Amino acid sequence: MAKAHGLYLPEQLTLKITLLGSEPEIWRRVEVHSGLTLHKLHMVIQCVFDWDDSHLYHFLAPPGGKLTRKAMRDAKRYLLQPPDSIFGLDELDHPADKALVGQVLSKDQKQIIYEYDFGDSWEHLIKVEKRSPGGDQAHIPVCLAGENAAPGDDMGGIYGYYRWLEALRNPKSDMHEEAADWLGEDFDPGRFDLEAVNQALNAAFRPAPKKARKPRRKPR
């Protein structure tokens, strides 16, 4: 239970998550409970942006939510590392499966950064738009709105994604056929399927049904 991780104010949080560098903006608006861990929020973002969850990630919480270079250098980092990771932790690092969304996105910390895939560096800005007191800790995260299709994994970051889009639109490009393989001939960068996103969230977060107990045998 999330309560084991420490005190937090039970709230329903409306978050806007924007893929930085995208133009027009690729964004999703989600509602989550404050008792969700940051690792679970990572899962939410993977669902709503249709990432493959095949790379490392971290959350960065700069002091006061400022995005200046100095603030980002002083940011607390929340992450999960594989057992055989070659990267060490420092004093600003914290486990993402222990920190709660409601603890990190506090009244004084209204925005944080989520970075997925340290090679492609897909950076997302997470901003609190609304807080509603109460709510159920078992609440299944829901996507309320969004715009534009998200890139796929391993496309070379946001600028690589736009190069692939340009090649897809240009049949004379040397990269056109490869872009069609990556994205699909009929890929629409302006498309966003809210129903499909919420189906993915339900599949990821709905509790597994409890197995029926076998009847106990009566002693002979």
QUISULHU-V204142 format. One record per residue. N is the residue number from 1. D_LAST is the distance of its C-alpha to the last C-alpha in Angstrom with 2 decimals. Layout:
# QUISULHU-V204142
n:N d_last:D_LAST
n:N d_last:D_LAST
This chain:
# QUISULHU-V204142
n:1 d_last:41.09
n:2 d_last:44.87
n:3 d_last:45.25
n:4 d_last:44.38
n:5 d_last:47.69
n:6 d_last:49.80
n:7 d_last:51.32
n:8 d_last:52.70
n:9 d_last:53.95
n:10 d_last:51.61
n:11 d_last:53.85
n:12 d_last:54.02
n:13 d_last:56.70
n:14 d_last:58.82
n:15 d_last:60.08
n:16 d_last:62.77
n:17 d_last:62.39
n:18 d_last:65.53
n:19 d_last:66.09
n:20 d_last:69.21
n:21 d_last:72.22
n:22 d_last:71.23
n:23 d_last:74.00
n:24 d_last:73.26
n:25 d_last:70.39
n:26 d_last:66.90
n:27 d_last:64.70
n:28 d_last:61.39
n:29 d_last:60.53
n:30 d_last:56.91
n:31 d_last:54.96
n:32 d_last:52.46
n:33 d_last:50.83
n:34 d_last:52.35
n:35 d_last:48.98
n:36 d_last:48.99
n:37 d_last:49.67
n:38 d_last:52.74
n:39 d_last:50.62
n:40 d_last:49.00
n:41 d_last:52.53
n:42 d_last:53.42
n:43 d_last:50.70
n:44 d_last:52.20
n:45 d_last:55.63
n:46 d_last:54.37
n:47 d_last:52.99
n:48 d_last:56.03
n:49 d_last:58.55
n:50 d_last:56.47
n:51 d_last:56.75
n:52 d_last:54.61
n:53 d_last:53.37
n:54 d_last:54.63
n:55 d_last:56.90
n:56 d_last:56.98
n:57 d_last:57.86
n:58 d_last:58.86
n:59 d_last:59.80
n:60 d_last:63.07
n:61 d_last:63.71
n:62 d_last:67.45
n:63 d_last:68.70
n:64 d_last:69.25
n:65 d_last:68.31
n:66 d_last:71.78
n:67 d_last:72.23
n:68 d_last:75.31
n:69 d_last:75.44
n:70 d_last:75.29
n:71 d_last:72.29
n:72 d_last:70.43
n:73 d_last:71.19
n:74 d_last:69.67
n:75 d_last:66.63
n:76 d_last:63.13
n:77 d_last:61.05
n:78 d_last:57.38
n:79 d_last:55.68
n:80 d_last:52.78
n:81 d_last:53.67
n:82 d_last:51.90
n:83 d_last:50.87
n:84 d_last:53.73
n:85 d_last:56.40
n:86 d_last:59.88
n:87 d_last:60.94
n:88 d_last:60.83
n:89 d_last:60.12
n:90 d_last:62.66
n:91 d_last:62.67
n:92 d_last:62.89
n:93 d_last:59.74
n:94 d_last:56.39
n:95 d_last:52.96
n:96 d_last:52.66
n:97 d_last:48.90
n:98 d_last:49.47
n:99 d_last:52.45
n:100 d_last:52.00
n:101 d_last:54.33
n:102 d_last:55.06
n:103 d_last:56.05
n:104 d_last:58.32
n:105 d_last:59.85
n:106 d_last:60.90
n:107 d_last:63.74
n:108 d_last:66.12
n:109 d_last:64.74
n:110 d_last:65.03
n:111 d_last:65.02
n:112 d_last:63.73
n:113 d_last:64.01
n:114 d_last:61.24
n:115 d_last:62.29
n:116 d_last:60.35
n:117 d_last:61.31
n:118 d_last:63.82
n:119 d_last:65.80
n:120 d_last:66.39
n:121 d_last:66.13
n:122 d_last:64.84
n:123 d_last:65.53
n:124 d_last:64.20
n:125 d_last:65.44
n:126 d_last:62.74
n:127 d_last:64.25
n:128 d_last:62.71
n:129 d_last:64.08
n:130 d_last:62.08
n:131 d_last:59.67
n:132 d_last:57.55
n:133 d_last:55.71
n:134 d_last:51.94
n:135 d_last:49.74
n:136 d_last:46.17
n:137 d_last:45.43
n:138 d_last:43.06
n:139 d_last:46.05
n:140 d_last:46.39
n:141 d_last:49.96
n:142 d_last:52.24
n:143 d_last:55.59
n:144 d_last:58.14
n:145 d_last:61.13
n:146 d_last:62.89
n:147 d_last:65.84
n:148 d_last:66.59
n:149 d_last:64.52
n:150 d_last:63.42
n:151 d_last:64.46
n:152 d_last:62.09
n:153 d_last:61.16
n:154 d_last:63.67
n:155 d_last:66.74
n:156 d_last:68.87
n:157 d_last:68.51
n:158 d_last:70.03
n:159 d_last:73.43
n:160 d_last:71.94
n:161 d_last:70.10
n:162 d_last:73.38
n:163 d_last:75.05
n:164 d_last:72.38
n:165 d_last:72.95
n:166 d_last:76.67
n:167 d_last:76.25
n:168 d_last:73.99
n:169 d_last:76.70
n:170 d_last:79.43
n:171 d_last:79.21
n:172 d_last:82.05
n:173 d_last:80.18
n:174 d_last:79.29
n:175 d_last:75.83
n:176 d_last:75.29
n:177 d_last:73.06
n:178 d_last:70.94
n:179 d_last:70.72
n:180 d_last:69.56
n:181 d_last:66.81
n:182 d_last:65.76
n:183 d_last:65.98
n:184 d_last:66.03
n:185 d_last:69.13
n:186 d_last:68.27
n:187 d_last:67.21
n:188 d_last:68.32
n:189 d_last:68.73
n:190 d_last:68.94
n:191 d_last:65.59
n:192 d_last:62.65
n:193 d_last:59.44
n:194 d_last:57.80
n:195 d_last:54.91
n:196 d_last:54.04
n:197 d_last:54.20
n:198 d_last:51.78
n:199 d_last:49.39
n:200 d_last:49.50
n:201 d_last:48.85
n:202 d_last:45.87
n:203 d_last:44.40
n:204 d_last:44.98
n:205 d_last:43.81
n:206 d_last:41.24
n:207 d_last:37.84
n:208 d_last:35.32
n:209 d_last:32.69
n:210 d_last:29.40
n:211 d_last:26.55
n:212 d_last:23.82
n:213 d_last:20.62
n:214 d_last:17.67
n:215 d_last:14.91
n:216 d_last:12.10
n:217 d_last:8.72
n:218 d_last:6.30
n:219 d_last:3.79
n:220 d_last:0.00
